[in-house]
C-alpha cells in the first residue's frame, strides 16, 4: 500500500550520489545533540554516519559560545526546586516527568564528559563544578568521542532532503559536499534530525548554520511540530557584534543616548523595555554593577564575551556601548519537532528529533533564555534519540530492502520554469520576523499582514524552478526552511490568543487559563494547527526558606 | 567578520578551510586560503581558535567589513588573542578549568 505522503515523489536511482553510504543510523547535525546521538547509537552497536552542514566541532550555537547546563545534584529537594524554578515562566506547559528524565540523564552525561577528560573547574572546597561548558572545548571533545565511538563524520555536507520508502518510513537522506561539489546518498534504517533551531540568519553567535533545514525536511515527510509560537527569543549584545551572550548584562545599567538611565530595562525581565526603546532610539549599556571580583570572574567565565570589546577598544565596565537584540528564533525559543515517545521519535516511522530541532516545551514550556535547559535537553534528547534510532534502524535494515523516494520539494523537485533568488527570499522573511513590533510582541493584524506575504512567497517558490546547481540548492533549501519556519511560527502565534511563556500578544496581554495546551502544527503548502491537551501536573517547590 | 589571512604567518595547512562552519574560505594551491565568501562569515571566531599559526584575524563587526590591515598596531597586538585566552596551542593549558561561570550563576538574578 502506498502512503499518501509518498505520492508523486521522485524515485532514488541506484546510481545516484557520487558518494554512497549504507548505515543503521544517519544523524543530521553535529552540534551537542547530534554528537550525543551518534555516540549513543554507536554504543548500541549501530553503524552511524553523522553529516554536518559545517564542521562538527565548530558548527552550531554551542561551539563558539559555551553554555550553562541544567545540572542539578540527585537530591530530591534540589531537583524539585529546579523543576519549579522556571515552571511559571514557561507558562505551566513543561512536564515534570520529562524534567526528571532530563535532570537525571544530564547528570549521567556530564559525568561521562568528566571521564572523557573535560577539564571541569573546581570550587575553593575542591568540589567539581559542572553547570557550565566552554563551547570550543566541549565540542572539540565531542567530535573526538564521536570518532572514537566508531561513527563516521562527513563535514561540509548539508543534507538536502530525506528519503522515504513506499510506506512512508524514513530511510535516509541525500545531500551535497559544498566544498567538493560531490553529491551523497545515505541509506539508513533511521534518521536523527539534530540540525538545530532556526535563527533566520540574524548573525547571532554561531546561529547562521541554524536555518531550520531539518524542520523543512521533516515536514516534507509529514512530521509534526509543536510550540512554534515560542520562537521569538532575541539575544542581547553589543550592536556591532555577533556575541549574543547575555548573562553578564545582569550587572549592566541601560541608558539613552543622552546618558539618562532607562529605568526597568534589564537582561531578563526588562528585555521587553529594551526592545520597545530600540524601536525609536538607540540603547546603551555599561556593566557598571560588576565589582572587581565579578569582573575577574567574567573574564574567566566567558573569554569570548570580551573579544568584541577588546578589539573595538571599549571597556564595558567603564564605557557605554550600543546594544541590540538579534533574533534567535527557535534556537533559544522552545518550539520544534514534536516527539511522541521517550526515544524522541517523531510521528514519522524512522525519524527522530533531538536538541533545538525538537520541541523543548517538555522541560521548559514556552520559555527559555537558552543555555542551561536547552543544553541539558540537547545532550539528553540526543542520547535517547540515538538509542531509539539504533534500535529502530537495525531492525529496519534487517528487513527486506525496498526502493527509496526523494522527499524534497521546494528548491529541488518543483516543476515550474521561473527562477527565484534565495537571498531575496531570505531578506523577505527577515523583514517579517526581525521587527520587534511584529515578533517581540505580536498582534493579530500584523501577523495576518505578514502571513499574507509569507504564504504568497511560498506559493511562488513552490511553483518555480528547482535551483540551477547544487551550491544554489543548498541556499535555496535554507531560504525555503526559513520561510516554512516563519509560517508555522506566525500561524501558531496567531492561534494563541493570550500571553504565555515568551509568546506575547499585544491585544491579549495576560495568560488565559483555558489555553493551557500545546499547539501542534505542520504542513507546507497548507499550514495546519491542532490543539493538544495534556494532563499537566504542576511540580511542588520547596517551602519558603528551604530552597537550595 | 574575517578580515585577515596573514601571508607571513600562514603555512597553507588549510585547517581553517575545514573548520569554518559557514564555509567562508577557499583553498588556493601553494598559497594561503582565500576569503571567498566573507558575507557568509558569522563572526564566531572559531577559525582563529583552530589556526595553529595565529594567522587569522576576525574583526568583531558582524554586519559589515571592517577597514583594517595586518599592519595596524591594534591587529598586531590582538592577533591570536582569543586562542591565548582559551589556552589552546602548544605549551598552553585549556582555560576551561578556570571557568568561573559557577560563581556568576550563583549571583545572577
Interface residues (C-beta under 8 A of the other chain):
Chain A: X53 X54 X55 X57 X58 X59 X60 X63 X64 X66 X68 X118 X119 X120 X121 X123 X129 X131 X132 X133 X134 X136 X137 X155 X156 X178 X179 X203 X205 X206 X207 X208 X209 X238 X240 X241 X242 X243 X247 X248 X250 X268 X294 X296 X297 X298 X300 X301 X302 X303 X304 X306 X307 X308 X309 X310 X311 X312 X313
Chain B: X17 X18 X19 X20 X21 X22 X23 X40 X42 X43 X44 X45 X46 X49 X50 X59 X60 X61 X62 X63 X74 X78 X81 X82 X85 X86 X88 X94 X95 X96 X97 X98 X99 X100 X101 X102 X103 X104 X105 X107 X108 X109
